C-alpha cells in the first residue's frame, strides 16, 4: 500500500484582536483599578515540529495557530507567543549573545535586569509536570535544566527562569518560564515564526495558575477572524446566556488522562439534528484514561476516536451525496488524520448548503455549520478543482487516545472557562460585534 499523502501547506497570516481584562491583584503591582487592555493577536501557520507536544498528546502537522504579542524582561523585549490551553509551561527561544542586539524572535536574558535563573535546588525545579517527559535536572552551573521532547521527534531544552511579563501597560514580575537555548525540529524554518509558547492549561506552572486567574473567556469570529480574549471576570453584558458543562476532574493519575487539560463530557454527536447511533461507552474514558474530551486552543481542527469519527464521516458523506463530489483517492489524507475530502470547481465561489454537526456535551451543545465544516487546502489543486476537507479528523491516525476540540470549531462561540466553579460556558455569539463593544471600553 502506498503511503498516504499530506499536501504541503503554504504560510497564511491574518490579524486577530484580543482583549485582555486585568482584575485587581492579578496583573498590577500597585493597588489601582482594573482596566481592559487591547492586545493584537495574530493567527499564522506553524510548521510541523514547532509547537511543543508531549507524548500521548497531538502528533501532527499544525496549521493555523493563535499568537499574542507581549513584552518580557526589563527593559521590555517584544515577544510573540503561541497561546495554548493544552500546554503548561510557557517558554521562549533564548539567545545570550551580548555583542549585538538580538533580533526577534529571540529573547536575550543577559540584557534583562529582572531575569532570574532558577537553581536546581528550588522547589520549582522539582515540580511534577506533564510537560517534562524527562525530569528537570542540574546543569554545570547548578541551574534547573529542562528538556522538552515531543512525539514528532522535535525537542527543546534550556533553563527554567523567571522574569517580568508585560501585557499592554501591566507588568507581572516573577513569572516562571523556560528559557530554551537549544532545539531540534523536523522543519528548519520553524524557529522563524514566533518567540515561544504561552501555556494556559490547569497545571501549576501555567500562566493561568501563576497569575491566579479565576476565569477567562474568548470569542473568535468565523468571518473576519477578529475576536476577544478576557482574562478575569467580565463586567459587561454581551447579550447572550451561557450553557455550562462541568470540567471533569479525577484525583487518581492515569497514564492516558491529562489532568491539566480542560476536560469535559462528550455525550453524543448530531448531524442535521439527527443523533448518531453511537454507544455512549465510546465517549467515556477507560481505566487507563484513554478517551477523554478536551478543549485545546493550541489545536486548529477537531479529532475524534476512530469508531466515533467513522460514524460521523459516513453520515456526513451520505448527507452530502449528490451535492458534493468526494475526492476518490484513498491515499490522500489532509494533515495526517482528515481523510474525507471533496473536489470543488476552482471557479465555484460558494459551497452548497451543508448539514450541521453538533457536539453534545453534558448540559451544553456546540453547533458547527457552514464553512466551518469544510476547509480548502491552500495552494492545492486536483485537476481543475480545489480540494476541501472535512474539518473533523480521526485521532487514531495520530496515535492519540482522546477527543480534541480545536479552535476552528470554537469560532463564533463565546467560550468561558470558570476555574472557581469548575465549568465551561458555551454560547453562539457574533464575536465581531462583541469585540467592537469591548473595544469601546478601552
Order of alpha helices (4+ residues) and beta strands (2+ residues): beta-beta-beta-beta-beta-beta-beta-beta-beta-beta-beta-alpha-beta-beta-beta-beta-beta-beta-beta-beta-alpha-beta-beta-beta-beta-beta-beta-beta-beta-beta-beta-alpha
